[in-house]
Amino acid sequence: IIKKTRFPHWRETLELELDAEELSDEGTVIVEVWDWDMVGKNDFLGKVEIPFACMHKTPLLEGWFRLLPLGNNEADAGGKLGALRLKVRLVEDRILPSMYYQPLIELLVESVISPAEVEDSSSLTMLEEVTTVESRQDVAMTLVKIYLGQGLVVPFLDYLNTREVNHTTDPNTLFRSNSLASKAMEQFMKAVGMLYLHEVLKPIINRIFDERKYIELDPCKIDLNRTR
């Protein structure tokens, strides 16, 4: 829910896991927009329908999609319902039995258990060289999961970060956002750090809400009439 604006920005990333039979050409992804009301029923503002048949031809769709009324009759809306900006991507993963991946796992494990010299290549450094910037985040996420499963995520991150420092000549480019080291740290924080933050901060934040504590820190915004 985005309050007090006619031009909301959600910036949400949603992942839907679908079975093969659900991905038929007759299926669709439907995104609906509603106006939230504190009292009474919420108001329907429009919807976007994206057929799977279209996504099979173009796996990545991005742009402004005109909102349609409930009856799907675009002529009735006349474009007055507005539009919704979306990026929709269809990804198909084929997972083989674990034995097929064992040689790769052994190579990756060897890279961090017996790290090569700074100037030498390893399976991890070669992996960074052959991946594109666009795919590096997915690669980093997969690597973090692999090393978490092997109990070697700390040596893995240490190896990448040490190599990043040793290979950086300009301090301004250190840990640039598109490097494998930066992407791996980002994914590790999401996979492990986020759960830790929820565990530690959730009781405190819940208490603040329950007790309605006044916690403004900005001196310009402090209400001096309130009791300290």
VENPE-V885465 format. One record per residue. RES is the residue in one small letter. OMEGA is omega in degrees with one decimal (999 if undefined). Layout:
RES & OMEGA
RES & OMEGA
This chain:
i & 175.5
i & -171.7
k & 169.1
k & 174.0
t & 174.2
r & -177.6
f & -175.1
p & 172.6
h & -177.7
w & -178.0
r & 179.6
e & 173.8
t & -177.6
l & 178.0
e & 178.6
l & 177.6
e & -175.0
l & 173.1
d & -177.3
a & -178.3
e & 178.9
e & -176.1
l & 179.0
s & -178.9
d & -179.7
e & -177.4
g & 179.2
t & 167.9
v & -177.1
i & 175.6
v & -178.3
e & 177.7
v & -178.9
w & 173.4
d & -176.1
w & 177.4
d & 179.0
m & 179.0
v & 178.9
g & -175.9
k & 174.3
n & -177.7
d & 177.6
f & -176.8
l & -179.9
g & -178.2
k & 174.5
v & 177.5
e & 179.4
i & -178.6
p & 176.3
f & 178.1
a & 178.0
c & -177.6
m & 175.7
h & 178.6
k & -179.6
t & -174.1
p & -179.9
l & 177.4
l & 179.9
e & 177.9
g & 179.4
w & 179.7
f & -178.1
r & 178.5
l & -178.6
l & 176.2
p & -177.4
l & -176.0
g & 179.7
n & -178.4
n & -176.2
e & -179.5
a & -179.9
d & -177.3
a & -178.9
g & -179.2
g & -175.1
k & -178.7
l & 179.5
g & -176.8
a & -177.7
l & 178.8
r & -176.1
l & 165.6
k & -176.9
v & -177.7
r & 176.8
l & -178.6
v & 178.5
e & 178.9
d & 175.2
r & -175.3
i & 179.9
l & 174.4
p & -171.3
s & -176.8
m & -179.9
y & -177.0
y & -173.3
q & 177.7
p & 178.2
l & 178.3
i & -179.1
e & 177.0
l & -178.6
l & 178.9
v & -179.2
e & -178.1
s & -177.4
v & 177.7
i & 178.3
s & -174.6
p & 179.1
a & 174.8
e & -174.7
v & -175.5
e & -178.0
d & 177.5
s & 174.8
s & 179.8
s & 179.7
l & 180.0
t & 177.2
m & 178.9
l & 179.2
e & -177.7
e & -174.5
v & 179.5
t & 176.6
t & 178.6
v & -177.9
e & -175.9
s & -172.3
r & 178.9
q & 177.2
d & 178.4
v & -179.9
a & 179.5
m & 179.4
t & 179.5
l & 178.5
v & 178.9
k & 179.4
i & -177.0
y & 172.0
l & 178.9
g & 179.9
q & -178.2
g & -175.1
l & -174.5
v & 179.8
v & 174.8
p & 178.3
f & 179.8
l & 178.8
d & 179.6
y & -178.3
l & -177.6
n & 178.0
t & 179.6
r & 178.3
e & 179.7
v & -176.5
n & -177.0
h & -178.2
t & 178.9
t & 179.1
d & -178.5
p & -178.5
n & 179.7
t & -178.2
l & -178.8
f & 176.7
r & -168.8
s & -175.8
n & 178.2
s & 179.3
l & 178.9
a & -179.6
s & -179.7
k & -179.7
a & 177.8
m & 179.5
e & -179.2
q & 177.0
f & 178.8
m & 178.5
k & -175.0
a & -174.6
v & -175.5
g & -178.9
m & 177.9
l & 178.8
y & 179.1
l & 178.7
h & -177.5
e & -174.8
v & -171.0
l & -175.2
k & 179.6
p & -178.5
i & -179.2
i & 177.1
n & 179.6
r & 178.7
i & 179.4
f & -177.0
d & -177.2
e & 178.9
r & -178.4
k & 178.0
y & -170.3
i & 178.2
e & -178.7
l & -178.7
d & -178.6
p & -178.5
c & -175.1
k & -177.5
i & 176.7
d & -175.9
l & -179.8
n & -179.2
r & 176.1
t & 179.5
r & 999
